[in-house]
Amino acid sequence: MPGNSKEVIDLSSTLPEIWRMLSDLERNLLRENARMLNFKKNELIYLEDEIPKDLMCLFKGKVKIYKSGVGGRSQIIRIIRPVMYFGYRAYFAREPYVTAASAFEACTVCMIPMEVIEKILRKNGDFAMFFIQMLSVDLGIADQRVVNLTQKHVRGRLAESLIFLMESYGLEEDEATINIYLAREDLASLSNMTTSNAIRTLSNFVNERIIAVDGRKIKIIDEERLRKISRIG
């Protein structure tokens, strides 16, 4: 079970984007209802078909949003990084979750009841517009991802995933190694391919001196060529 932190939460730094839009009364309402939960690596945050109750904001760590497919195979829909909001779409749609979420690594998530969020956004136009913009951006990304995952070949899909991870999590001090540990199964799921195809394509990229692999770490050697492969699919 996730650990519930009793420490005082500094929401001005935890939720910086929405904090600026709120009145003092609305800020106090969030303070009274917000709670921090700590999740261990691979621990479930929510499940498909559960009833949504909270707005979630990732404070530390990494979270994957995924969906079970045919034959029990899971598909990673997106990866959440600090400070991103998630878990709210299903509530606005008045439906259960159609995805699941789990911790990629040990993480801390700020939870605020959606009933509180809805109460504020019904009176705060800037706050409501913030969520409309987030949903609109997510829809655009989802539309583009559907095209990419269905029309690109395996090389293009894997190259796109590596670029996405590089842009999302940045590089380590060597300015080449992607700052995330990722199992081959997760990379395959993110790229909508089998694990064997992902391993084979990674090996081809290594042989072509596009990347280097050290365990679960991936180093980008030729970023320009990787982006070209992603573009042409």
NORMOJO-V679975 format. One record per pair of residues at least 12 apart in sequence whose C-alpha atoms are under 10 Angstrom apart, sorted by the first residue. I is the first residue (numbers start at 1). J is the second residue. Records with the same first field share a line. If there is no record, write none. Layout:
I: J / J
//
This chain:
1: 37 / 38 / 39 / 40 / 43 / 44 / 45
2: 36 / 37 / 38 / 39 / 40 / 43 / 44 / 45 / 107 / 108 / 109
3: 36 / 37 / 38 / 39 / 40 / 108
4: 35 / 36 / 37 / 38 / 39 / 108 / 109 / 110
5: 35 / 36 / 37 / 38 / 108 / 110
6: 35 / 36 / 37
7: 35 / 36
8: 31 / 34 / 35 / 36
9: 31 / 32 / 34 / 35 / 36 / 110
10: 31
11: 27 / 30 / 31 / 34 / 110
12: 27 / 31
13: 59 / 83
14: 57 / 58 / 59 / 60 / 82 / 83 / 109 / 110
15: 57 / 58 / 59 / 83 / 84 / 85 / 110
16: 83
17: 83 / 84 / 127 / 130
18: 126 / 127 / 130 / 131
19: 127
20: 126 / 127
21: 124 / 125 / 126 / 127 / 128 / 130
22: 120 / 121 / 124 / 126 / 127
23: 120 / 124
25: 120
26: 116 / 117 / 119 / 120 / 121 / 124
27: 120
29: 112 / 116 / 117 / 119 / 120
30: 111 / 112 / 113 / 116 / 117 / 120
31: 112
32: 112
33: 111 / 112 / 113 / 116
34: 54 / 55 / 56 / 110 / 111 / 112 / 113 / 116
35: 56 / 109 / 110 / 111 / 112 / 113
36: 56 / 57 / 58 / 59 / 108 / 109 / 110 / 111 / 112
37: 56 / 58 / 59 / 107 / 108 / 109 / 110 / 111
38: 59 / 60 / 61 / 103 / 106 / 107 / 108 / 109 / 110
39: 61 / 63 / 102 / 103 / 104 / 105 / 106 / 107 / 108 / 109
40: 61 / 102 / 103 / 104 / 105 / 106 / 107 / 108
41: 61 / 62 / 63 / 102 / 103 / 104 / 105 / 106 / 107
42: 63 / 64 / 101 / 102 / 103 / 104 / 105 / 106 / 107
43: 63 / 101 / 102 / 103 / 104 / 105 / 106 / 107
44: 63 / 64 / 100 / 101 / 102 / 103 / 104
45: 63 / 64 / 65 / 87 / 100 / 101 / 102 / 103 / 109
46: 65 / 87 / 97 / 99 / 100 / 101 / 102
47: 65 / 66 / 67 / 96 / 97 / 98 / 99 / 100 / 101 / 102
48: 66 / 67 / 68 / 96 / 97 / 98 / 99 / 100 / 101
49: 90 / 95 / 96 / 97 / 98 / 99 / 100
50: 90 / 95 / 96 / 97 / 98 / 99 / 100
51: 90 / 91 / 94 / 95 / 96 / 97 / 98
52: 87 / 88 / 89 / 90 / 91 / 92 / 94 / 95 / 96 / 97 / 113 / 114
53: 87 / 88 / 90 / 91 / 96 / 111 / 112 / 113 / 114 / 115
54: 86 / 87 / 88 / 91 / 110 / 111 / 112 / 113 / 114 / 115 / 116 / 117
55: 85 / 86 / 87 / 88 / 89 / 91 / 109 / 110 / 111 / 112 / 113 / 114 / 115 / 116 / 117
56: 84 / 85 / 86 / 87 / 88 / 109 / 110 / 111 / 112 / 113 / 114
57: 80 / 81 / 82 / 83 / 84 / 85 / 86 / 87 / 108 / 109 / 110 / 111 / 112
58: 80 / 81 / 82 / 83 / 84 / 85 / 86 / 107 / 108 / 109 / 110 / 111
59: 81 / 82 / 83 / 84 / 85 / 107 / 108 / 109 / 110
60: 81 / 82 / 83 / 105 / 106 / 107 / 108 / 109 / 110
61: 80 / 81 / 82 / 83 / 103 / 104 / 105 / 106 / 107 / 108 / 109
62: 79 / 80 / 81 / 82 / 83 / 102 / 103 / 104 / 105 / 106 / 107 / 108 / 109 / 169 / 180
63: 78 / 79 / 80 / 81 / 82 / 84 / 86 / 101 / 102 / 103 / 104 / 105 / 106 / 107 / 108 / 109
64: 76 / 77 / 78 / 79 / 80 / 81 / 100 / 101 / 102 / 103 / 104 / 105 / 186 / 190
65: 77 / 78 / 79 / 80 / 86 / 87 / 99 / 100 / 101 / 102 / 103 / 104
66: 78 / 79 / 98 / 99 / 100 / 101 / 102 / 189 / 190
67: 97 / 98 / 99 / 100 / 101
68: 98 / 99 / 100
73: 189 / 194
74: 100 / 185 / 186 / 189 / 190 / 192
75: 99 / 186 / 188 / 189 / 190 / 191 / 192 / 193
76: 99 / 100 / 101 / 186 / 187 / 188 / 189 / 190 / 191 / 192
77: 99 / 100 / 101 / 142 / 145 / 189 / 190 / 191 / 192
78: 101 / 138 / 141 / 142 / 145 / 190
79: 101 / 103 / 104 / 164 / 165 / 168 / 190
80: 101 / 103 / 104 / 168 / 169
81: 107 / 168 / 169
82: 107 / 108 / 109 / 168 / 169
83: 109
84: 109 / 134
85: 109 / 110 / 111 / 131 / 134
86: 101 / 134
87: 99 / 100 / 101 / 111 / 114
88: 113 / 114 / 117 / 131 / 135
89: 131 / 134 / 135 / 138
91: 114 / 115 / 118
92: 114 / 118
104: 180 / 181 / 182 / 186
105: 180 / 181
145: 157 / 160 / 191
148: 160 / 191 / 192 / 230 / 231 / 233
149: 190 / 191 / 192 / 193 / 233
150: 192
151: 233
152: 229 / 230 / 231 / 232 / 233
153: 193 / 229 / 230 / 232 / 233
154: 188 / 191 / 192 / 193 / 194 / 197 / 198 / 201 / 230 / 233
155: 191 / 197 / 198 / 200 / 201 / 202 / 204 / 205 / 226 / 229 / 230 / 232 / 233
156: 191 / 201 / 226 / 227 / 228 / 229 / 230 / 231 / 232 / 233
157: 188 / 190 / 191 / 192 / 193 / 198 / 229 / 230 / 231 / 233
158: 187 / 188 / 190 / 191 / 192 / 193 / 197 / 198 / 201 / 202 / 205 / 226 / 229 / 230 / 233
159: 191 / 201 / 202 / 205 / 210 / 223 / 225 / 226 / 227 / 228 / 229 / 230 / 231 / 233
160: 190 / 191 / 226 / 227 / 228 / 229 / 230 / 231 / 233
161: 187 / 188 / 190 / 191 / 192 / 230
162: 178 / 187 / 190 / 191 / 211 / 218 / 219 / 220 / 223 / 226 / 227 / 230
163: 178 / 220 / 223 / 226 / 227 / 230
165: 178 / 179 / 180 / 182 / 187
166: 178 / 179 / 180 / 218 / 219 / 220
167: 179
168: 180
171: 219 / 220
172: 219
174: 219
175: 219 / 220
176: 211 / 212 / 218 / 219 / 220 / 221 / 222 / 223
177: 211 / 212 / 213 / 214 / 217 / 218 / 219 / 220 / 221
178: 216 / 217 / 218 / 219 / 220
179: 217 / 218 / 219
180: 216 / 217 / 218
181: 215 / 216 / 217 / 218
182: 215 / 216 / 217 / 218
183: 195 / 215 / 216 / 217
184: 196 / 197 / 198 / 199 / 202 / 215 / 216
185: 198 / 199
186: 198
187: 199
202: 218
205: 220 / 221 / 222 / 226
206: 218 / 219 / 220 / 221
208: 221 / 222
209: 221 / 222 / 225
210: 222 / 223 / 224 / 225 / 226
211: 223 / 226
//
